[in-house]
Amino acid sequence: MNELRKIEEIEKENLFKLAEMFRNSLENFSTSVDRSLRYLDKIVVPIIMASKEDKSYNPFSEIIEKYVQHLLIRRFEKEGYNLLPLGYSADLTFESEEYILNIDIKTANIDNLSDFKGTINVGINQMTHVAKLQLERKFLPSPYFVYPTIPPFYKMSDGSRKLILTYGLMFIYPSYKDLIDNIRKEYSSLSDFFNLKLEDALIPIIVKIFNISHDEARKRLEKKPEKSRYTRDKQITESLIRGVFIHEQERDNILRALEIAEDELDMIRSFSSKLRNFTENLRERDIKPIAIVAISVPNGMLKEKYQDDFVSGKDYSKSARYHYKDGIFKVIKEETNEEFPRVIFIDIKNDYLNKLKRYFDRIRILSYKLKEL
């Protein structure tokens, strides 16, 4: 067996091991997500705030990532792997006697095809394979590539080589952009109202504290702090909104400080009601993964076979995309004529199967035997 095929055999073995481990933990994973979603009403305000610029922030990515890390650490350690808390590495890094596993946890919105359709985004701290660099839509020649922070293998002190394997564990979830869009305008109006109240109440205080003019106080309040995207007044406004809608014990104090009159409370009551409706609709949408996919990203030693599948990503020379295309282990196919997938579905919701078939050329799901849907 030549070296390239040996590398692919090791990649394949560990891909199926990762997929099998997670498939056997699906019930625990689902229970944990359900447990977190019981507290959904506690985090809707930050969700809306983070989604205010025509985007839908996904807090569930954090829920997923935290529990997947916990689950996989326990499973891999039982299999004899050691957790390797290494800088410049993936979300999870494990070490065995023979190799190192880099596992990156990804979340993707079903309506954002660039996150998952035929591709996986890989940062330079996760992969070992070089990627082609573009300059004005033309690829630069060798050796002008994206070189990641991780080599294909580590050379150990005893002279041995420890291969580094890269895997993506991708969770595709349903979109809820329409729900965010319905409440975004309401939040914008609320924010504008609070911002006006803030300036009326806070500018006189700044004038007194610093002994400056009204105009100078306004300038200082509306200035952007260094390295910040938003001005001070906008940030303070958001903080006060969090105080009113999240910290009930502080609400009356904030409303008095902003001198919000009784007739102006209707806007706050109305937004509170919309928050409750938003939470109920979000729960009904059941924002849990509709598909879980394990992907084996080729090791850098396989460059001659996969070079055309790796191109620079959003951050130019600091990220890459692996276009897995038909998603098979190429060397194994060439040498044995057997097809083994680099892309395996661990779980899939049947309600979304037809939609997913439009985005994936082949759906191979791990069962008691591998089958194509």
C-alpha positions, -999 to +999 in steps of 0.1 A: +000+000+000+015+034-010+017+063+014-012+083-001-036+054+001-024+046+037-032+082+047-067+080+031-074+046+048-065+063+082-087+093+073-116+070+064-113+049+095-114+079+118-143+095+098-165+065+103-154+063+140-163+100+145-197+095+127-204+063+147-196+080+180-219+108+174-247+087+160-247+067+192-250+100+212-278+115+192-304+109+220-282+126+246-275+155+222-312+161+214-320+160+251-294+186+259-306+209+232-342+206+244-330+214+279-314+246+266-344+256+246-365+256+277-347+289+285-353+304+251-374+333+265-344+343+286-322+350+255-346+364+229-336+401+236-299+394+228-309+374+198-329+403+184-302+428+192-275+407+175-298+404+144-305+440+140-285+445+107-306+423+084-290+392+097-303+364+119-279+357+148-279+320+157-275+314+194-280+278+189-246+275+173-231+282+208-255+257+224-245+231+198-208+237+201-206+236+238-225+203+241-208+187+212-174+195+227-185+180+260-199+149+244-170+142+221-144+147+248-161+121+270-165+097+240-129+100+227-113+098+261-132+065+267-116+053+234-081+060+247-075+094+231-061+124+250-076+158+248-048+181+234-055+218+244-032+231+217-031+267+204-037+273+167-059+242+163-095+233+158-124+234+182-113+200+195-079+184+192-072+148+203-040+128+204-035+091+200-002+072+197-004+073+159-020+106+150-037+138+160-074+146+152-086+181+146-124+184+147-140+217+138-177+222+147-197+241+121-232+254+120-250+264+088-283+280+080-303+260+054-309+292+034-272+302+034-260+279+007-224+292+007-220+277+042-225+241+031-235+235-005-206+214-019-181+231+004-169+235+039-152+267+052-119+259+069-097+283+089-059+281+087-059+269+123-079+238+114-066+224+081-032+210+069-038+213+032-027+244+012-052+263-009-050+282-041-049+320-039-069+343-063-059+377-075-086+394-095-103+361-104-071+345-115-053+318-095-017+325-086+008+298-096+027+276-071+041+283-046+018+312-039-008+294-018-027+298+015-004+280+039-022+270+071-007+271+106-008+233+109+015+211+088+004+177+075+023+160+103+043+168+134+079+154+135+084+141+170+115+141+191+122+104+185+121+111+147+087+096+141+059+114+123+025+120+137-001+125+110-027+153+116-062+145+105-089+172+099-127+167+103-157+190+101-188+182+121-215+203+104-250+211+119-275+225+094-304+242+110-337+257+096-340+294+089-360+318+111-350+350+093-387+357+086-394+358+124-365+381+130-376+403+101-411+407+117-397+421+150-366+439+137-386+471+127-403+471+162-369+469+179-355+496+157-383+520+167-379+510+204-341+517+202-346+551+186-371+560+214-347+549+241-318+567+224-337+601+224-346+596+261-310+587+268-296+619+253-322+641+270-313+625+304-276+619+301-262+650+283-270+674+312-252+650+335-221+650+312-222+688+311-222+689+349-195+662+354-170+677+329-180+713+330-184+715+292-210+728+268-241+710+257-227+706+222-194+692+234-213+668+257-233+655+227-201+651+207-185+630+234-216+609+238-219+603+201-183+594+196-172+559+187-149+542+212-116+530+197-121+497+177-158+499+182-185+497+154-210+517+174-211+551+191-212+554+228-248+565+229-259+535+208-241+511+231-255+527+263-289+526+247-286+488+241-273+483+276-304+501+291-327+481+269-312+450+283-316+464+317-353+471+312-362+437+295-338+413+312-331+428+347-365+432+362-351+444+395-335+474+377-364+483+354-381+510+375-348+527+383-340+529+346-374+541+336-372+569+362-337+579+352-349+583+316-380+601+327-403+578+307-439+590+312-469+567+319-483+572+284-449+562+269-449+529+286-473+515+260-444+511+236-425+491+261-456+470+270-462+464+233-427+453+226-428+429+256-459+413+241-441+410+208-412+393+225-436+367+239-451+360+205-416+358+190-405+333+215-436+311+210-432+312+172-395+304+175-403+274+197-429+262+172-403+265+144-383+239+164-349+254+156-328+222+160-305+206+135-322+192+104-290+175+093-257+165+109-228+159+086-193+146+092-167+156+066-131+144+062-109+172+050-079+159+031-045+159+047-019+182+031+002+152+020-026+145-005-020+177-023-014+161-057-050+147-057-069+175-040-052+207-049-079+220-072-105+214-045-090+240-021-093+277-027-089+308-005-119+318+016-135+349+029-104+361+048-082+356+017-049+340+029-063+333+064-091+308+055-100+284+028-128+264+013-127+227+006-150+220-023-156+183-018-175+178-051-185+141-053-171+137-018-151+105-021-116+092-011-099+096-045-068+075-039-088+046-026-111+048-056-082+049-080-065+019-065-093-004-054-123+009-075-142+011-042-161+043-033-160+055+003-175+089+011-156+118+027-191+133+035-214+113+057-248+122+071-251+112+107-287+123+111-313+139+089-349+151+094-371+134+069-393+166+065-362+183+050-349+154+029-363+167-005-349+202+001-315+188+011-314+166-020-314+198-040-282+210-023-263+177-020-256+156-051-254+125-030-267+119+005-250+090+022-263+084+057-246+063+083-269+034+093-261-002+102-249-001+067-241+028+044-270+036+021-277+063-005-309+082-003 
